[in-house]
């Protein structure tokens, strides 16, 4: 019996999208899953190329994510400790094995491999099933402006500044010159269902959609496209989603999320009704394996019903 080719596409940013991708892999089998992931948060530091969102998805799919929600399970931090002892301002914390992973990525990139190819090799070594695809092989970086810090890269905003202050500006620098990889376009074209995971619409999914050609490919896709709202019980469970939605004058609700994605959506999965779209109302919290699988399975069933 042959292995089914990838036909389920998930668009993902950080925590929520990565958890959802794991639930989808558990529900349908990792071989059927292609996850297109934001690289706007990438940063070069300590001689390494860190790609937080794709790596978060990879670690979740390989079942090696640490219980703190990032990095590799049971990692040590001796290199960071040694750097601090040398007087280095260690504001971005990486575990030793995580650092090795990112140094190896930097080496492969320096040798001419694309980010897509480099991540595929890393994931093969980790035993990841399915595709984890950077949104583009071209550099795109998310920059944020606040009244407190001015313009800064996304990692500096999140970690150095603690995501504090009102968001007054948001740019996806390099996006206009970027293009989607052939793997990303092929995944979208071959999809039977496309799901936008419960990630920050502006900071995590926005950079993906800002790459010319991706939004157009999604709109032209034959597959139904549904989004899982990151708003639960009227609140944001993690991260500065509320601040970014306020900056964009979007209501902090599933309706606000639907307004951001616009015409590409065929439906929404949320714990509240959406006035403009067919809605699957259900508990969207994904606190454990059972809830992740339940959300993935019901989202798939809902999406399939939209085209019947």
Residue pairs with C-beta under 8 A, 6 or more apart in sequence:
3 31
4 29
4 31
4 32
5 31
5 32
5 190
6 31
6 32
6 33
6 34
6 130
6 131
6 187
6 190
7 32
7 190
7 191
7 192
7 193
8 24
8 28
8 32
8 33
8 34
8 191
8 192
8 193
8 195
8 300
9 33
9 34
9 35
9 36
9 187
9 188
9 191
9 193
9 194
9 195
9 223
10 17
10 20
10 21
10 24
10 33
10 34
10 35
10 36
10 194
10 195
10 196
10 197
11 17
11 35
11 36
11 37
11 194
11 195
11 196
11 197
11 199
11 205
11 208
12 18
12 20
12 21
12 35
12 36
12 37
12 38
12 53
12 57
12 197
12 199
12 204
13 37
13 38
13 53
13 197
13 199
13 200
13 203
13 204
13 205
14 38
14 41
14 52
14 53
14 56
14 199
14 200
14 204
14 239
15 56
15 69
15 199
15 238
15 239
16 197
16 198
16 199
16 228
16 230
16 237
16 238
16 286
17 35
17 37
17 53
17 57
17 197
17 198
17 199
17 204
17 205
18 53
18 56
18 57
18 59
18 60
18 65
18 197
19 60
19 286
19 292
20 195
20 197
20 198
20 228
20 286
20 292
20 295
20 296
21 33
21 35
21 57
21 60
21 61
21 197
22 60
22 61
22 292
23 286
23 289
23 291
23 292
23 293
23 294
23 295
23 296
24 33
24 195
24 296
24 300
25 33
25 61
25 129
25 130
26 289
26 292
26 293
26 296
27 293
27 296
27 297
27 300
28 296
28 300
29 129
30 61
30 128
30 129
30 130
31 129
31 130
32 130
33 61
33 129
33 130
33 131
34 130
34 131
34 133
34 183
34 187
34 191
35 57
35 61
35 130
35 131
35 132
35 133
36 133
36 135
36 184
36 187
36 188
36 208
36 214
37 53
37 54
37 57
37 132
37 133
37 134
37 135
37 208
38 53
38 54
38 135
38 199
38 204
38 205
38 207
38 208
39 51
39 53
39 54
39 115
39 134
39 135
39 136
39 139
39 140
39 207
40 140
40 141
40 142
40 154
40 172
40 175
40 203
40 206
40 207
41 51
41 52
41 53
41 142
41 154
41 155
42 49
42 50
42 51
42 52
42 139
42 141
43 50
43 52
43 92
43 153
43 155
44 50
44 106
45 92
46 79
46 83
46 92
46 94
46 99
46 102
46 103
47 103
47 106
48 94
48 99
48 102
48 103
48 105
48 106
49 102
49 105
49 106
49 109
50 92
50 94
50 102
51 102
51 105
51 115
51 119
51 134
52 70
52 155
53 204
54 119
54 132
54 134
55 98
55 101
55 102
56 65
56 70
57 132
58 119
58 122
58 123
58 126
58 128
58 132
59 65
59 66
59 71
59 72
59 126
61 123
61 128
61 129
61 130
61 132
62 123
62 126
62 127
62 128
64 72
64 73
64 126
65 71
65 72
65 73
66 72
66 73
66 74
66 75
66 95
67 73
71 94
71 95
71 98
72 95
72 97
72 98
72 101
75 95
75 96
75 97
75 98
76 95
76 96
76 97
77 93
77 94
77 95
77 96
78 96
79 94
79 96
79 99
80 90
80 93
80 94
80 95
83 90
84 90
91 159
91 160
92 155
92 159
94 102
101 122
104 122
105 115
105 118
105 119
105 122
108 117
108 118
108 121
109 115
109 118
113 121
114 137
114 181
115 134
115 137
116 133
116 134
116 137
116 181
116 183
119 132
119 133
119 134
120 131
120 132
123 132
131 183
131 187
133 181
133 183
133 184
133 187
134 181
135 180
135 184
135 207
135 208
135 211
135 214
136 178
136 179
136 180
136 181
136 184
136 211
137 181
138 174
138 177
138 178
138 179
138 211
139 174
139 178
140 172
140 173
140 174
140 175
140 178
140 207
140 210
140 211
141 153
141 154
141 172
141 173
141 174
142 153
142 154
142 170
142 171
142 172
142 173
142 203
142 206
142 207
143 151
143 152
143 153
143 154
143 169
143 170
143 171
143 173
144 151
144 152
144 153
144 154
144 157
144 167
144 169
144 170
144 203
145 151
145 152
145 167
145 168
145 169
145 170
146 157
146 161
146 164
146 165
146 166
146 167
146 168
147 165
147 166
147 168
148 161
148 164
148 165
149 156
149 157
149 160
149 161
149 165
151 169
152 160
152 161
154 203
157 163
158 240
163 239
163 240
163 243
166 243
166 246
166 247
167 240
167 243
167 244
167 246
167 247
168 247
169 247
170 202
170 203
170 206
170 244
170 247
170 248
172 206
172 207
172 210
175 207
175 210
175 211
175 212
176 210
176 212
178 211
178 212
179 211
179 212
179 213
180 211
180 213
180 214
180 217
184 214
184 217
185 213
185 217
188 194
188 214
188 217
188 218
188 221
188 223
189 217
189 221
191 221
191 223
192 223
193 223
193 224
193 226
193 300
193 303
193 304
194 218
194 221
194 223
194 224
194 225
194 226
194 303
195 225
195 226
195 227
195 228
195 299
195 300
195 303
196 205
196 225
196 226
196 227
196 228
196 261
196 265
197 205
197 228
198 228
198 229
198 230
198 284
198 286
199 205
199 230
200 206
200 230
200 239
200 240
200 241
200 244
201 230
201 241
201 244
201 245
201 250
201 257
201 260
201 261
202 241
202 244
202 245
202 247
202 248
202 260
203 239
203 240
203 241
203 244
205 261
206 260
208 214
209 215
209 218
215 264
218 225
218 264
219 263
219 264
223 303
224 266
224 267
224 303
224 304
224 306
224 307
225 264
225 265
225 266
225 267
225 303
226 265
226 266
226 267
226 268
226 269
226 280
226 299
226 302
226 303
226 306
227 257
227 258
227 261
227 265
227 267
227 268
227 269
228 268
228 269
228 270
228 284
228 295
228 299
229 254
229 257
229 268
229 269
229 270
229 271
229 272
229 284
230 236
230 237
230 241
230 257
231 241
231 252
231 253
231 254
231 256
231 257
231 270
231 272
232 271
232 284
232 285
233 271
234 252
234 253
234 272
236 242
236 252
237 285
241 252
242 252
245 251
245 252
245 256
245 260
246 252
248 260
250 256
250 257
250 259
250 260
251 259
253 272
254 268
254 270
254 271
254 272
254 273
254 274
254 279
255 274
255 275
255 276
257 268
257 270
258 265
258 268
258 274
258 276
258 277
259 276
265 277
266 277
266 278
266 303
266 306
267 277
267 278
267 279
267 280
267 302
267 303
267 306
268 274
268 277
268 278
268 279
268 280
269 279
269 280
269 282
269 284
269 295
269 298
269 299
269 302
270 279
270 280
270 281
270 284
271 281
271 282
271 283
271 284
272 281
273 279
273 281
278 306
280 298
280 299
280 302
282 295
282 298
283 291
284 295
285 291
286 292
286 295
